[in-house]
């Protein structure tokens, strides 16, 4: 079975949250959660940004913008903490 490798979600989405809060989305939240990794089924921490009912995930070179309910369902996230920077 393939082993999961680490990504840059904490750094990339932390920067995105600051950019949003300082700009057009002052109520953006940096959110941390845990899901089972699809490669090795081990718990995996992750970070993304939420603005209202929209999730943004700019980790690993992506620029994902998706409705919150679809993002949570697709990834089976269990939210740990949401913070406004």
C-alpha positions in Angstrom: 0.0 0.0 0.0 1.3 3.5 -0.9 2.3 5.7 2.0 0.8 9.2 2.1 3.2 12.1 1.7 2.9 15.5 3.5 1.6 18.5 1.7 1.7 22.3 2.3 -1.9 22.9 3.4 -1.1 24.6 6.7 1.3 27.1 5.1 -0.6 27.7 1.9 -4.1 28.0 3.5 -2.7 30.0 6.4 -1.3 32.5 4.0 -4.6 32.5 2.0 -6.6 33.1 5.2 -4.5 36.1 6.1 -4.8 37.5 2.5 -8.6 37.0 2.6 -9.0 38.6 6.1 -6.9 41.6 5.1 -8.7 42.0 1.8 -12.2 41.3 0.6 -13.2 38.5 3.1 -12.6 39.9 6.7 -14.8 37.1 8.1 -12.7 34.2 6.5 -11.8 31.4 8.9 -8.8 29.1 8.8 -10.1 25.7 9.7 -8.3 22.5 10.8 -9.7 19.0 10.5 -8.9 15.3 10.3 -9.9 12.7 7.8 -8.7 9.2 6.9 -6.1 9.4 4.1 -7.3 7.6 1.0 -3.8 6.0 0.4 -3.1 4.4 3.8 -6.3 5.0 5.8 -4.4 6.8 8.5 -5.7 9.9 10.2 -4.5 13.0 8.3 -4.6 16.6 9.5 -5.5 19.2 7.0 -6.2 23.0 6.9 -8.5 25.0 4.6 -10.2 28.3 4.5 -14.0 28.9 4.9 -15.9 32.0 3.9 -19.6 31.5 4.6 -20.7 28.4 2.9 -17.6 28.2 0.6 -14.4 26.3 1.2 -11.1 27.3 -0.4 -8.1 24.9 -0.5 -5.0 26.3 -2.2 -2.7 23.5 -0.9 -0.3 21.5 -3.2 -0.6 24.0 -6.1 -4.4 23.8 -6.3 -6.9 26.6 -6.2 -10.0 24.8 -5.1 -13.2 26.7 -4.4 -16.2 24.5 -3.5 -19.4 24.6 -1.6 -18.9 23.7 2.1 -21.3 20.8 2.1 -19.6 19.1 -0.9 -16.1 19.7 0.5 -17.1 18.1 3.8 -18.9 15.2 2.2 -16.1 14.5 -0.4 -13.4 14.5 2.3 -15.3 13.2 5.3 -13.8 16.0 7.4 -14.2 16.1 11.1 -13.5 19.8 12.1 -11.1 20.4 14.9 -10.9 24.1 15.1 -11.9 27.2 13.1 -10.0 30.4 13.7 -10.3 33.9 12.5 -6.7 35.0 12.1 
